[in-house]
């Protein structure tokens, strides 16, 4: 037994040529394992650190958490014996690449979190063995996108977070993700949305494009997102929308366009595509003109304050401390269902 253990250490040192060994796991768990030869250690993994040392991880197999350990590399067979692991947390390390073989063995993995590393490249087929992966967190890295060969292994992925990466959107940027429900691209320095960027995401329910550099929303950029319920475009530089900007978003219920540079919402038909819209967030825009007819295709919509409504001076004076403005719309014709709605605003005021 001792000879076999010495042989294992020799192989480990020979692979990395490293002078030190660090075990990253709960101290009590290590002590218990040392005291009892029958203590189960179901998962052992190996990584390289910034200080040229080796880390041997011995932890319960279903949940691996190795955050803030200065890890720069993953051994190609690091997770060879981690077949039952469902959650992998490797945040705040210094990984620069994920490549084929690094994650082999993680056949039961459902959640992978690589938040705040230095990842610039993910090689094709990296995730091919992760047939059960549902959640992938890659925020705060240096990725421009995910290549087709990478996405091929993510058939069951439901949540993808790429916030804080320098993402370059392009045609078919997120195809091969048939079950994706959530896509977050916050703070990704996106300044334009090419046509077809969100092709084949017909099951997506929430898209977050907040805190980017978008100045306008062209037509038909979201038309494949027929099941989308939430669209966040807040904290951009948006001053205008194409008339077909929201084409295809027939199921959107919540729309964030606050914290932009929108100066007016006049008689545009931009909301004709969103009959199920419940709430639109417009606060902190320099809006001076709001024509209520812009909402005539909706039954009702709530609008947060922070702009001037094109109402009479008396209304503005009486409700200057309004906390919520609600636009209520009713059909202009009781017999013609296609007739535009007539809209009027109501105000809610918190009594002091």
N, C-alpha and C positions, 0 to 999 in steps of 0.2 A: 504493500500500500504506500509506504513511504517512498520507495523507489519510483513508483508510478507518479507520485506527486512531484518528485524532483524532476522527472522527465518532462512533465507538463510545464513546469516553470522554465526549464531549459528551452523548450520550444518557443514559449512566449518571449523570452529575452532574445532569442536568436532572430525572431521575426522583426522586432522593433529596435534592437540594439540599445536598450534603455537601461539606465542604472538603478531605477527605483520602482517600487510597486506600491500602489495606493489602492485600498479597497474602499469604494464609495457605496456605503450602505448604512443602515441604522446600526449604531454602536451596540445597542442591546441585542439586536439580531445577530451580530457577529459573535458576541460573547456567548450567547446561547448556543450558537452553532459550534463554537470551539469546545464547549463543555460537554456536548452530547454528539457522539458519532452518528446517532440516528436522526439528528436534526435535518430535515429536508432542505436542500438548496437546489431548487428546481430550475434556476436560470443563471448562467454565468456568461458575462459578456466582456469584451476587451476593447479598450480605446486608447488613443495616444493623446497626450496633453501638450500644452504650449511649452512647458518647462522640460520637455523631452523625457517625461516619466510615463509609466504605463499604469492604467487604471483597470483593475479587475473588479467587475461589478457582480456581487452576489446578493440578490434580492428576491422577494416573492415574485413568482413568474407572471402573475396576471397584470401587474402594474409596475412599470419601470420608470423611475423618475431620477434623471441625472442632469439637474439644472445648475448653471453657474459653476461648472467644474473645469473650465478652460479646455474643453475637448476640441481638438483640431481634426481628428480623423477617426473613422470607424473601420475596424478590421473587417475584411470581406466576409468572414464567418463569425462576426461578433455575436450574432443572435441565433447561432445554429441550434441551440437547445432551448429556445424560448417559444416553443410551438403554441403555448396556451396564453401568451401575453396579449392583452386586449388594449392596453394604453401605454404609449411610449411618450415620455416627456423629456426633451433635450433642449430646453430653452436657454438663452443667454450663454451660449458657448461660442466657439470660433470655427465651426464647420464651414468649409468653402465649397464643397461639392458633395452631391449624393450620386452614387453610381451603382451599376448593376452588381448585385451580390452583397452589398452593404446591409440590406434589410432582409436578406434571405433567412428563412426560419420563422419569421413572424406571421405565420399563416392565419392566426386568429385575430390579428391586430384590427381594431376598429377606430382608434384615435391615435394620430401621430402629430406631435407638436414640436416644430423646429423654430419657434419664435425667436427673433433677435439673434441670429447667427450671422455669418458672412457668406452665405451661399450664393454663388454666381451661376452655378450650372447644376442641372439635374439630368443625368444621362438617360437615354431611352431605356425602357424596360426596368427601371429602378424599382417600380412598384408592382411589377408583374405578379409576384408571389402574394401580394397583399389583397387577396380576393374579397376580404370582408371589410376593407377600409371604408369608413363612413365620413370621418372628419379629418381634414388635413389643414394644419395651421403653418403657414410659411411667411407670416408677416414679418416686416422689419429685416429683410434680407436684401440681396442685390440682384434679384431675378428680373429679366425683361419679359418673361412669359414662361409657358410650359409647352414644350414641343409636342407634336402629335405622338411621337413614340413614347413620351412620358404619360400622356393622357390615356393611351391604350390600356394601361393597367389599372385604371380608376373607374371601372364600370359601375361600381356601387357607391361611389363617392356622392355624398349629399351636401356637405358643407366645405367650401374652399375659401380660405382667407389669405389674401395676397397684399394686405395693407402695407404701405410704406416701402414697396418695391418700385423701382423705376420701370413700370410696365409699359410696353409698347403694344397698343391694340392693333390688330390686323384682322383681315378676313379669316373667318373660321378659327379664331383664337381659342375658343373653348369647346370645340366639337369633341366628340368621343366621350362626353360626360353626360350620359343619358338620364341619370338620376339626380343631377345636381339641383338642390333646393335653395341654397344660399351661396351667393358670390359677393365677397367683399373686396373692393379695390380702393379703399380710402387712402388718401395721401400718396397716390401712386404717380403723381406728376403728369397725369393724362391731360393733354390739351386738345385732343380731337378723338372722335369716335368714327372710324372708318365703317362704311357699309358692310354688314355681315359680321361684325365683331362678335355678336351674340347669337350667331346661327345655331340652331339645333338645341337650344336650351329651353325647350317647350315645357319643362317641368319646374323651371326656376320660379321661386316664390318671392325672394327678396334680392335686390341688386343695390349695392351701396357704392356710389361713385362720389361720395362727399370728399371735401378737402382736396380737390384736384384743380386743374387750370382751364377748365372748359369755359369758353366765352359765348358759345352759341350751341344750340341743339338742332342739328339738321334733321331733315325728314326721314322717316322709316328706319331709324337706327335700332328700334326696339321691337320691330314688328313680329319677330319670332317668339317673343316672350308672352305668349297668350295666357299663361297661368300666373303671371307675376302679380303679386298683391301689394308689394311695397317697393317704391323706387325713391332712393335718396340721392338728390343732386345738390344738397346744401353745401354752403361754403365753397363755391366755385366763383367764377367771374362772369356768370351768365347774364347777358343783357337782352337776349332775344331768343325766340323759338320759331322754328319753321312751322307752318300750319299743320304739317304731318309729323311733328316731333314725337307725339305720343301714339302714333298709329300702331294698332295691334294690342294696346294695353287695355283691353276690354274688361279685365278683372282687377285692375289696380284699385286699391281702396285707400292707400295712404301715399301721399306725394310730398316730398320735402324739396322745396325750391327756395327756402329761406337762406339768408346770409349770402345773397348774390348782388347783382347790379341791375335788377329789373326795375325800370322806370315807369312802365305802364302795362296794363293788361286791358286792352281796348276791346274791339269787336272781333278779335281773332277767333278762329274756330279751333284753337289748339286742344280744347277739352272735349271736342265732339267724339273722340275715340275712347273716352273714359267715363262711360255712363254709371259705373259702380263706384266712382270716387266718393269717399266719405269725408276725408280731411285733407286739405292742402295747407302746408305750412309756408307762409309768405313773409313772416316777420323779418325785420332787419334788411329790407330792401328799400331803395330810395323811390318807392312807388308814389306817384302823385295823381295818377289817373287809374281808376278801376271801374270799368264798365261791367255792370252785373250781368249783362247779356252773355259774357264770356262763359258763364256757368249754366246756360240755359238747357244744356243737354243732360244735366244731372238733376236728380230728385232733391238732394240737399248736399251742402258742403259747409264745413266749419272752417273759419279762417282766423288765425291768430292775429293779434294786433301788431302795430309797429309801422303802419302806413296810413295815409289819409284816404278815406272812401269818398267817392264822388257823390256825396249827399248834400242836402241843403245845409246852410249855415246853422239853422236851428237844431237840426239833428246832431251835427257835430258838436255844438255847444252843450246840448243836453246829455250827450253820451261821451264826453271827452275823456272820462275815466273808465270807459268800457274795457273789460278784460277779455271778452270774446265777442266776435261778430259772427253770426250765423246767417247764411244765405239760404232761404227757403224757396224752392221752385215748384210750381204747379203747372200742369199742361194748359196751354192757351186754348186748346180745343178739347171738349169732353168726348168727342167722337173720333177725332183724328189723332191716333197714337204717335204719328210721326211729326206732329206740330211741335214747334219750339216751346220750351217752358217759359213762363213768366216768373221772374225772380224778384224777391224783396229781401231786405236785410233786417235782422233783429239783433238786439244788443243785450248782453248780459253784463250787469254791473255788480261788483262786490260792494255792499253797503258798509260804510265805515261807522 
